Amino acid sequence: MKKNKPIKTVGLIANPQHTTETGLVRKAADLITDSGRKLMVDQTTVNATGVDGITLPNAAELARLCDLMLVIGGDGTVLQVARKTAGSNTPILGINSGRLGFFTSASEESLEEGFGKLWRGKYIVDPLPLIEATGKHAGKNYKALALNDILISRGANPRLVELEVAMDGESLTQYRCDGLIVATPAGSTAYSLAAGGAVVTPRAEVLTLNPICPQALSNRPLIVSFKSTIEVTILKHRAETYLSADGQMQTELSTGDRIRIRRSRQKARLVRLEGHSFFETLRHKLNWTGSHA
């Protein structure tokens, strides 16, 4: 097994909307500096928590100069940092202060133990591919990156959206539904799971197409190769229709708009501490306890 690079500089980012995280952020900062390592913090985190450290303007600058990015928050915060630092080789460790925390590998209670594993190199870096959605709306090109999923869905209007889907140039089907989720393996435990999709192991080279509340009962989630190119065309614009990436709205869509979704060349590198596994996370986060009969 390849030996991990020693961690000498740590970049710290926290969710500025969670003021209750201030104590956790300061505890993490103290543990990092007490270990003799250099601490760097983005400006937003400094403003929200008052933590001391070398201050840099944003996550991209932290990733450029640090050996490790430490992200305190829930999965949404980790996803945001992963997108902002896409293409960087700097690994990201999530510290959970949210709810489920599928992308986090430690909590406040296990912080000291987790740091001990980090300093000893007892961790694994999982390179997770991102997907990208490209297209043109109102004469303007756009590109959206996602680690979890790309979503095409209606707005507040209760009318169904009508979509035509092609796979590698071949027509697949037409959907009348509330929306369509294209999820990565990492995103299979997010919105796609809530919409009835399958759980996919992180290293599987597949994408999941999952229609939300389709009108046709025969429409079911579909698993396709990660090498596939998915084209979605908006057939009828009866209601507001939007494209979002990892839950963040990117652009409104209109009749005739065509969206191309495929694997990105960029990856996010997430840290998993030794002793943690995907299946252990499923058992813990989803309360998979098995039969007690």
N, C-alpha and C positions, 0 to 999 in steps of 0.2 A: 504494500500500500504506500502511495506517495505521501511523504512527510509534509505536514502543514507548515506553511511559512510562519515564523515567529511573529506575534502581534506586538508591535511597538507603539503604534499610534491608533487611537480609537476615535471615530467620529460618532457623535451622539445627537440623535434627533428624537423629539417627542411630539405627540399630538397636542398642539397648542389649545385645542378646544376642551381638553380634559384637565382642568385646573387641579383636580384631585391627584394628578400624577406628579405634582411638584416634589413631594417627599421622596417618591421612588426615583425620580430623575436625579435628585441631589445625592441619594444613597448610591446610585450607580456611578455618578461622577466621582464621589469620594473613593469608592472601591477601585476605580480605574487609576486615579492619581496616586492613591496609597500603594498601588502595586508597582509604581515607578514608570508607568506608561504615560505617553503624551495624550492629552485629551483635547479634541477639537469639537466645537459645537456650532450648529447653524444659528443664524441671527434670530430666527423666529423662536427657537427654543430658549435662547438667552432672554429674549423679551418676555416670554411667558413664565419662566421659572426662576430667572436670576442666577442660574448656575454659572460658575466660573470656568473658563477654558479659552483656548485660542478660538476666536470667533471668525467664521467664514460665512459668506452670504447665503449659500444654499446647499442642497444635498449633492448636486453635481460636483461642486468644488470640494466637498468633504470626501466624496468617493475618489476623486483624483489624487488626494494627498494621504488618505488613511489606509491602514491595513485591514480594518474591519469597520463596518457601519453597525452601530447599536441603535435599534429602533424601538422605542417604548410606546406602546399603544395596542390597538387591536389589528385585525387583518387588514382593515382599510388603510391604516397608516403604513403598514409594510408594503401593501400594493402600490401606494402612492410613491413611496421612496424607490421601489423597484422600477417603476416606469421612469422616474426622473433620472435614475442612474443606469438605465438600460445601456448595455454595451460596455459598461465598466467591468473590470475584473475583481472589483472589491466585493467581498462577501458581506451578506446582511444577516445579522442575528436579531430576531424579534423577541422582545420581552413583553409578555402578555399583561395588559391592564384593561383589556376589553372583555368580551364574552367568550366565544368559542376559541378563537386564537389558533386556527389550523397552521398558520405560518410562523407561530411563535414557538420558541424552544425552551423558554424558562419563564418563571413568574417571580414576583417579589419575594415569595417565601424561599425560592430556590436560587436566588440571585448569587449569593456568595459561592455556593457549590458550582453553579454554572460558570462563573468567572474562573474558578479554580481549574475546571476542565479546559476552558479556553486557553489560559496561560500555559497549560501543559500540552497543548496541541491535541487534546482529546475531543475532536469534533470532525464532522464530515461536511463537505460542501456539496450541495445538490444543485447542479446547473439546470435551471428550469427554463425551457423555451417560451418566448412570448409569441403572441399572434398579432397580426396587424390587419386593419381594415382600411382600404383606400377607395376613393371615389371622387365624384364631383357633385356639388350641389349649388344651384344658383350661379353657375359659372365659375365656382371656386373649388380648387382641389383640396382634399383633406386626407390626413393619415392619422389613425388612432392606434395606439399600442395597448395591449392588455396582457396581463399574466393569467388572470382568471377566465374572463369571457368577454365576448362581443355580443351586445344585445340590440336587436331591432324590435321596437315595440311601439304600441299606441301611447298617446298621452292620456289626459284625463277623460277624453271622450270615450264612452263605452263601446263604440263600434269596433268591429274586427278590422285588422289589417289584412291585406291580400298580397301575398308574396309568391314569386316564382323563384325556385332554387335550381341551379345547375351545378354539376360536379365535374371538374376538369373538362368543361365544354359540353358535357352531356346533360340533357334535361333530367332532373330528378323528380320534382313534383311541384304542385302549387299548394300553398297553405292559406287557409282562412283561420286566423287565430289572434290571440292577444299579442303575440310576439314570437320571436325565434331567438334562442340562445345558442351560440357557438362557443363551446367551452373546451379549455385545455384539460389535461389530466389534473393539474393543480386546481383548476376551477370546478372540477366535478363535484366537490363537496360544498360548493357555494350555491348560487341561485339555481343552477341546473339540478342539484339534488332536491331542493325544495319543490321544483317543478316536476319531480318524478323521474329524474335521470339516474343513471347508474353511477356508482362510485368507481373511479378509475385509478389505478395505482400510478404514482408520479412518473415512473420511468416508461410507461406505456407510450408508444409512438402513435397516438390517436387523437382525434377530435370528436366531440359529441355534438350532434345537431339535435336540439330539443325544442319542439314547438310548445308554446304555452297555451293551454286550453284550446287545442285545435277543434274545429267544428267537426271534422271527419274522425270517427272513432278509430279508423285504420291508421291514422298518423301516430307514429310512435318515435321515441328517440332513436337516432341512427348513429352508429360508430363508423368513422371513416379514417383513412390513413392521414397521418400528420403531414404527408407530402401533398395532400389534395389541395386544390384551389376551389373555393366555394364562391359562387356568384349568386347574389340575391338581388332581384329586381322588384321594385315597388310597383304593383300592378294597378291598384286603385287607391286614390288618396281621399278616402272618405273621412278620415280623422287625422289629427296630428300624429305624425310618425317620427320617431327619433332613433338615432344610433348612439349607444353609450358603450364605454369601455371600462370594465371593472367598476360599474356603478356610477361612473362620471359621464354626464351627458356631453357628447361631442358636437353633434350637428342635427338639425332638423332635416327630414327627408321628404321628397315629393314624388308624385307619380312619374314613373320612368327612370328614376334614379337607380343606378346599379352600384352595388357594393361588392368589392372583391375582398375575400377573407382568406388569409393563408399564414403559414408559419413565418415568423420574423427571423432574420439572421441574428437578432440580439437575444441575449439570455439574462435572466436574473440568477444570481448565485446566492442561495439561502443556506445558512448554517444550521446544521442539526447536531446537537451535542450527543456525545456517545451515551448509549443507554436509551435513546429515543428512537422510535421507528414509526413508520406510517401506520402500521396496524395497531400499535400501542396507542397512537393518537386517536384512531377511530374508536377504539374501545373506550377510551377515556372521555373524549369529546362528545361522542354520540351515544354514550351509555349502552354499548353493546355488551350485554351481560350474559346472553345465551339463555338456555332453558333451565329453570329451577325445578322442573318436574322430577 
